[in-house]
């Protein structure tokens, strides 16, 4: 746990620093040291005064560096051109690296990790190569300015670290269950470093990622998240010695009447979640099924090009998304130079203090509103096409950006309404003239929470992450109200969050713990063989020959076979894995004298002593699982589904009074559940 | 959920108000309106100025009211006497009410709720009477000044509310599983209102109380906690429109070097947890087994008397424990009048600002240190004897008080060391002369978390509750470090927290999800009947008579009986509950013609047609559970324990190739686990 925390904390720190530098590289370069980002460059310069910290002579935009002119249309076009060029270069590198070295490094990784934690194995998904390539391409993808975040992929990176350390200890590498517990904890560490939110990370792992979360894992996750957050703080990539990514401080409490706009933002978040999931899934399905999917590099290049072309002219989309969110969350202080804070100041108020009353908006604010509205539409559309491309891409930051933009717009609207209409009944009680009633930044925060909630359907972890992100513990009730509304609205249009939708799209055999199974079917309706099927492929305990077994293995592709006393009595004695069986026969044929095709395979405790001239028996009791999981044919499917979920089974045998009747596999359960929900059971592909 | 949240929020508000009033009633009365507490009384008075808000003419101490003298030895003795008298009266009322009306209302209730949520039924434990009496006696017990808190009992109260509303809806009253889910959510609402910490409440329910916590419950708990916190805020018992009980604001960050004292506080917390659990359990066992347990009223009166006598002279124990904690957490501002803030001010510093540098301690501080040290010893000793008496008593507040006192003492020591020894290497790097380096209040907070963690072994929920309590999101790493250390230290001396220890003491059949079972025993070693036991009591599907069944029911006290094809083949076909069997036979004897003692009971699908002269058969297939849970005799006990835990089973049948061999009940599992841990299995009493 300690190692996982240390490694993922370090990786996250490195990624943060690299992203900072490369994002700024698109705009210009530091003359004193080219490896400094814009902020670091100006920070180390001695000549700058506090006021224009962002404009120091050491930092030069490309046009200035190349032509000597910092202003003018020519410089603008050159900067524009180089911005797009850098973006294209980064994304081309990212997609190429992914395609050549580690195809599993693409996407957010959370759907796959959910599936892996539910008991399915995707070989190589958490390997060393994936770790390395995902780390590098994540930096490239984020720096390219695409509408994606680094949070989901960081969870994948942390899980790769967890897997790496698991393979060093035989206790974990041999036991899939224990390995999964470690991976759950690693996921917590991933979110912990992605946001600097250790508690939120643990809850995210619990609520969203993990399938089975025992208390021991809770405790371990907590420790891993703590170590990771600590390491990140020691690296200190944001340079402010805070763990908190978007630290905000608001000076006014919220009022009951403000719950109305907060709930409206929740509704917006729910609608956005629904729209995004439906559109994104439709687009991804199209990619999977048509020619489009064959040119992933071209697709990435095209989307990057469009993103960069459209993003540059608008100041709110040109900068990195985290910076945008940070600005939107901010309350307008007296010293704020942002366009969003261009209010008309009351001339009577000579010295600006912290507690600034509501003011009429100046032209800058109206200008910003227009740009924000355009940015909102742009972000909504481009995110739909971006998520799911063949590069590492997270969804947290874009969703939060959409919500923050919408929230800030609503916030400014409410603020101006409250300022201009003090006498309306709704404002009368809580907003006297000259008071500071409305904080637009708070609305941005609530909107971000609502949109993130609509997409992922998180509740508790969402609220915890949000207040760990912002330090706004006072605003827990608005956040909760928005999260609840958003989940309700989004659930009304479809139960599945984005991760479950992608799991379904990819056809992973994932048994959602959230779906309730309430139908009255019985195990006998689901088990194989069906009425007209050939009988179940079974082995007998003392009358199958080696040849019979080999034929059975060749003719079928089942994972294992039940062993019965005899074909007549069909009384079950155990279950044998295909893998063990194949290996045992191969070894016996090579090393054991007298084992030939006609040797009889014995699963009983004692094999008869045969004369040496006869083919020698092959004793295989040691590979027989004597305690296979069984249910009776009358067991309600509700119970069966429950057992599959809680015990993480892959198959279960069906008996009646000890007689073997059939078998139910996880896939049968999934097919049956799809059928009961009136979906086409064949839509669940198992790849 | 809405109703549960509303009702428990309201009850908590009423309890808070009543406790406030009655605690102050011990010292004096408000002349303008006797139903006002000290603070409310002075708040409504117009004459008071800001400086002496606590001393208004309307509020009179008893001595002043009765004799006219506010000062002097006589008045002190009279106040002392009345303080003790009121305390005795309150606690006598509390213990009498509990004894007469609702014996289940005593204690914290959390061990019992844990047991109930694990599937055991304690009738009446969550009834209406318990709810009513617990609410009333909780107020009395807290007001009496005993060293106990209201948090645990509030969880019990909220669960009673949950149970009450469950019984109104048949969906929940009929299904134990669904009822338990509601109770989990109610527990979350309980903690939510106890501390004003909705997220902490959900996590507490998840980590500490609940046995099985599906995501649906998480979501419901979240909603219930939100509504409850909201209701409480609307009632606003603390009068500061904050949800946060002990709001603190610190102005300085913490330094890496401070982790050493934080970890030392963690060690102290772990040691305190171990000491408390061992001593308290020893005392409770003595109460259970000796004469002492026969005089609960006398015990409560005696402990109250001693508490009140010892508490009054020390100002830190005289006030209510929450006020004490609140003062200990506070940072010393410039305007603070508390004795703890009696520092020697630098005369050069004319205007006090928020950011006060470290100062040398004045005589008041040294005085306070002595009093705090005495209070620490007193609290440690008295809490051991208080928890477990026959009155409602929570453990959170006393534990936090112990930790806060210890933390504050350590904090002041570190602060003075840093002030007087700036040149020591450890201080050199982070504490320049004249800077504000050490915040003693933060140490108190960390100490409180460590002690609470040592006693309850919470981790994540503890940290969340602490930062929801204090708003100190910046200090998450110190809190986590202390919580982790405290848990490690305490776990080294014994795995069980206070609640598990009380569960064991009371012998509830509780299967702890945290114990790992790693022994290599098999189901066949645990099942009954053992080798020399009489054979298992079974029914046959078509050859048992009504009389046989009645004899079996009379002779045994098993909860149910397996049904087999015949005694010879012993092939299992199902399981029938004792309750259903008794009821079915009784009904049949009364209402069904021809059913007599010699009638044959049929569990098969078709009963043979007999001539009317013969005793008519009794068909009981409808009460037969056709899908009893079975494992084979070779199943490792590790798997069996896992199944019992995850599926919440009460019994499980053991078969081999369909032949019934025996039965394993939850009690067998618990006995076996105790045996494997070298404990006396008979120490687990089942009452």
Boltz contact constraints between the chains, C-beta under 6 A:
constraints:
  - contact:
      token1: [A, 199]
      token2: [B, 464]
      max_distance: 6.0
  - contact:
      token1: [A, 202]
      token2: [B, 460]
      max_distance: 6.0
  - contact:
      token1: [A, 215]
      token2: [B, 513]
      max_distance: 6.0
  - contact:
      token1: [A, 215]
      token2: [B, 514]
      max_distance: 6.0
  - contact:
      token1: [A, 219]
      token2: [B, 459]
      max_distance: 6.0
  - contact:
      token1: [A, 222]
      token2: [B, 459]
      max_distance: 6.0
  - contact:
      token1: [A, 222]
      token2: [B, 460]
      max_distance: 6.0
  - contact:
      token1: [A, 226]
      token2: [B, 480]
      max_distance: 6.0
  - contact:
      token1: [A, 459]
      token2: [B, 219]
      max_distance: 6.0
  - contact:
      token1: [A, 459]
      token2: [B, 222]
      max_distance: 6.0
  - contact:
      token1: [A, 460]
      token2: [B, 202]
      max_distance: 6.0
  - contact:
      token1: [A, 460]
      token2: [B, 222]
      max_distance: 6.0
  - contact:
      token1: [A, 464]
      token2: [B, 199]
      max_distance: 6.0
  - contact:
      token1: [A, 471]
      token2: [B, 473]
      max_distance: 6.0
  - contact:
      token1: [A, 473]
      token2: [B, 471]
      max_distance: 6.0
  - contact:
      token1: [A, 480]
      token2: [B, 226]
      max_distance: 6.0
  - contact:
      token1: [A, 513]
      token2: [B, 215]
      max_distance: 6.0
  - contact:
      token1: [A, 514]
      token2: [B, 215]
      max_distance: 6.0
  - contact:
      token1: [A, 571]
      token2: [B, 657]
      max_distance: 6.0
  - contact:
      token1: [A, 571]
      token2: [B, 658]
      max_distance: 6.0
  - contact:
      token1: [A, 573]
      token2: [B, 657]
      max_distance: 6.0
  - contact:
      token1: [A, 626]
      token2: [B, 632]
      max_distance: 6.0
  - contact:
      token1: [A, 626]
      token2: [B, 634]
      max_distance: 6.0
  - contact:
      token1: [A, 627]
      token2: [B, 632]
      max_distance: 6.0
  - contact:
      token1: [A, 627]
      token2: [B, 634]
      max_distance: 6.0
  - contact:
      token1: [A, 627]
      token2: [B, 635]
      max_distance: 6.0
  - contact:
      token1: [A, 632]
      token2: [B, 626]
      max_distance: 6.0
  - contact:
      token1: [A, 632]
      token2: [B, 627]
      max_distance: 6.0
  - contact:
      token1: [A, 634]
      token2: [B, 626]
      max_distance: 6.0
  - contact:
      token1: [A, 634]
      token2: [B, 627]
      max_distance: 6.0
  - contact:
      token1: [A, 635]
      token2: [B, 627]
      max_distance: 6.0
  - contact:
      token1: [A, 646]
      token2: [B, 646]
      max_distance: 6.0
  - contact:
      token1: [A, 657]
      token2: [B, 571]
      max_distance: 6.0
  - contact:
      token1: [A, 657]
      token2: [B, 573]
      max_distance: 6.0
  - contact:
      token1: [A, 657]
      token2: [B, 658]
      max_distance: 6.0
  - contact:
      token1: [A, 658]
      token2: [B, 571]
      max_distance: 6.0
  - contact:
      token1: [A, 658]
      token2: [B, 657]
      max_distance: 6.0
  - contact:
      token1: [A, 658]
      token2: [B, 658]
      max_distance: 6.0
